């Protein structure tokens, strides 16, 4: 199998990488992800940074294109993506928890909110 990297990775594969990624409880603001019924998006549940109640969550529906753009944007902003080379040469699922966290926060919030 030829590894082509995130920018040529199929939409289905990008979404599956997010849904199946094992976070291991490392991110207290991340509450889960699942594919939408139509399989065209992944629904991410994160803490709601606009709420004063820390127990409030918010769901975000992301397409593969939005996730790919968030990776690009995170790199442009200079966020430290330690597994960037693996993501670019293999696929999104080859990244680490911290990198996926940065990418998802960038996609959902437009920037890093939780550190």
FIZA-312690 format. One line per field, with one value per residue (C-alpha): residue number from 0; residue in one letter; x, y, z. Coordinates in nm, 4 decimals. Last residue first. Example, Ala and Ser with C-alpha at 12.3 -4.5 7.8 and 13.67 -1.06 7.14 Angstrom:
seq	1 0
type	s a
east	1.3670 1.2300
north	-0.1060 -0.4500
up	0.7140 0.7800
% end
This chain:
seq	114 113 112 111 110 109 108 107 106 105 104 103 102 101 100 99 98 97 96 95 94 93 92 91 90 89 88 87 86 85 84 83 82 81 80 79 78 77 76 75 74 73 72 71 70 69 68 67 66 65 64 63 62 61 60 59 58 57 56 55 54 53 52 51 50 49 48 47 46 45 44 43 42 41 40 39 38 37 36 35 34 33 32 31 30 29 28 27 26 25 24 23 22 21 20 19 18 17 16 15 14 13 12 11 10 9 8 7 6 5 4 3 2 1 0
type	x x x x x x x x x x x x x x x x x x x x x x x x x x x x x x x x x x x x x x x x x x x x x x x x x x x x x x x x x x x x x x x x x x x x x x x x x x x x x x x x x x x x x x x x x x x x x x x x x x x x x x x x x x x x x x x x x x x
east	-0.3432 -0.7101 -0.8173 -0.5876 -0.7237 -1.0132 -1.2375 -1.3526 -1.0906 -0.8014 -0.9106 -0.9268 -0.5806 -0.4177 -0.5776 -0.4725 -0.1156 -0.1210 -0.2676 0.0005 -0.0022 -0.0001 -0.3805 -0.3656 -0.1902 0.1543 0.3889 0.2130 0.0936 0.4341 0.6120 0.3734 0.4327 0.5664 0.3013 0.4119 0.1734 0.3384 0.0177 0.0832 0.1175 -0.2116 -0.3732 -0.2601 -0.3849 -0.7097 -0.7492 -0.7189 -0.9794 -1.2149 -1.1757 -1.2495 -1.5770 -1.6364 -1.9495 -1.8922 -2.0772 -2.0561 -1.9988 -2.0975 -1.9326 -1.7011 -1.9987 -1.8838 -1.9591 -1.7761 -1.5061 -1.7660 -1.5860 -1.5564 -1.7800 -1.6691 -1.9129 -1.7377 -1.8703 -1.9694 -2.0637 -2.4359 -2.5151 -2.2470 -1.9211 -1.8429 -1.6219 -1.5613 -1.5466 -1.2312 -1.1849 -1.0105 -0.7494 -0.5245 -0.8166 -0.6628 -0.7045 -0.7395 -0.8179 -1.1046 -1.3333 -1.0500 -0.8822 -1.2232 -1.2890 -0.9530 -1.0069 -1.3505 -1.2196 -0.9467 -0.5849 -0.4312 -0.3536 -0.3127 -0.0215 0.0190 0.1204 0.1297 0.0000
north	2.3638 2.4403 2.7189 2.6613 2.8384 2.8367 2.6773 2.3569 2.3015 2.4510 2.2552 1.9394 1.9918 2.0768 1.7731 1.5515 1.6703 1.6145 1.2648 1.1582 1.1482 0.8338 0.8433 1.1553 0.9746 0.8601 1.1291 1.4426 1.2901 1.1323 1.4633 1.6532 1.4200 1.6875 1.9405 2.2511 2.5294 2.7712 2.9396 2.8114 2.4541 2.4829 2.6242 2.3301 2.0791 2.2757 2.2663 1.8857 1.8657 2.1001 1.8965 1.5750 1.7274 1.8387 1.8428 2.0115 1.9168 2.1366 2.0441 2.2077 2.0653 2.3644 2.5956 2.9452 2.8537 3.0001 2.7307 2.4555 2.1342 1.9047 1.6562 1.5803 1.4688 1.3272 1.4141 1.2509 0.9116 0.9745 0.8707 1.1000 0.9375 0.9445 1.1430 1.1623 1.3798 1.5882 1.8638 1.6275 1.5354 1.2397 1.0031 0.7371 0.9417 0.6372 0.7486 0.5534 0.8475 1.0756 0.8149 0.7139 1.0724 1.0939 0.7523 0.8447 1.1714 0.9885 1.0706 1.2971 1.5870 1.3578 1.1611 0.9338 0.5988 0.3422 0.0000
up	2.6619 2.6018 2.3693 2.0734 1.7677 1.5215 1.7859 1.6152 1.3440 1.5436 1.8511 1.6385 1.4865 1.8199 1.9873 1.6966 1.7452 2.1207 2.0857 1.8376 1.4593 1.2436 1.2246 1.0076 0.7230 0.6041 0.4674 0.5918 0.9192 0.9806 0.9140 1.1410 1.4355 1.6729 1.5748 1.7632 1.6650 1.4227 1.3079 0.9554 1.0860 1.2731 0.9572 0.7424 0.9994 1.0317 0.6523 0.6560 0.9331 0.7466 0.4268 0.6183 0.7306 1.0866 1.2977 1.6347 1.9518 2.2615 2.6222 2.9484 3.2639 3.3021 3.3541 3.2593 2.8991 2.5998 2.6021 2.5503 2.6400 2.3402 2.1580 1.8015 1.5310 1.2258 0.8854 0.5570 0.7020 0.6437 1.0003 1.1416 1.2432 1.6114 1.8450 2.2163 2.5264 2.4730 2.7353 2.9824 2.7211 2.8087 2.8748 2.6518 2.3339 2.1079 1.7521 1.5936 1.5137 1.4044 1.1839 1.0477 0.9366 0.7604 0.5958 0.4648 0.3236 0.1358 0.2180 -0.0473 0.1869 0.4877 0.3510 0.0503 0.1863 -0.0911 0.0000
% end
